[in-house]
Amino acid sequence: MTPYPGLTAGPALILAAIVLLMASTVPAQPADTQPETAAPGNAPVSPAPKPIVLNVKVTGGAPPVPIAQALVLVSAMPDDGTQQRSRSTNQQGIAQFANLRTGTYRIHVSAEGWRLYGGDHQLEKSKETLEIVLTEE
């Protein structure tokens, strides 16, 4: 005779007992620690990389002088459209881009009277400065 009439030890009851037993054996996490963030599949997630600030300094001529109002286009590679930005240079020839991610970027620079510049650059440090020297048309 079972302690509960009509209840038999079928597969569902055995499975429920195993689940309860497993849940009771999971160690409790100390109160002073933060749980690790996990992605789907319980893989730990590394902290997000710090954003990069990129300064592009555009000069031209001999001796080089800052080029104001040059258009600077910065595109993450591969170009998925999510990291594409443009700025004009200030009077010191500088265009600043904030909150970029680590990776390879294609930089294009155009200015009236100067040849178009295009090149790929790897950004890794939290603050980067690229100096682009344009040649006259």
DANOR-V451595 format. One line per field, one symbol per residue. phi: phi as a letter, one per 20 degrees, with the letter a starting at -180 (. if undefined). psi: psi as a letter, one per 40 degrees, with the letter a starting at -180 (. if undefined). A space follows every 10 residues. Layout:
phi = ???
psi = ???
This chain:
phi = .efcgnedee gfffffffff ffffefffeg fedefffceg nmefdfffff fdddddddca ncffcfdemf edddcfdffd neccbcbefe femdcdcdme efqeceddcc bfncffdbae cedcefcccd dddedff
psi = hidhhehigi dddddddddd dddeehiihi deiiihhiih efhihiihii ihhhhhhhii ihihiihifi hhhhhihihe edfhiiiiia defhhhhifi iiahihhhhi iheiihihii hhhdidhihh hhhiii.
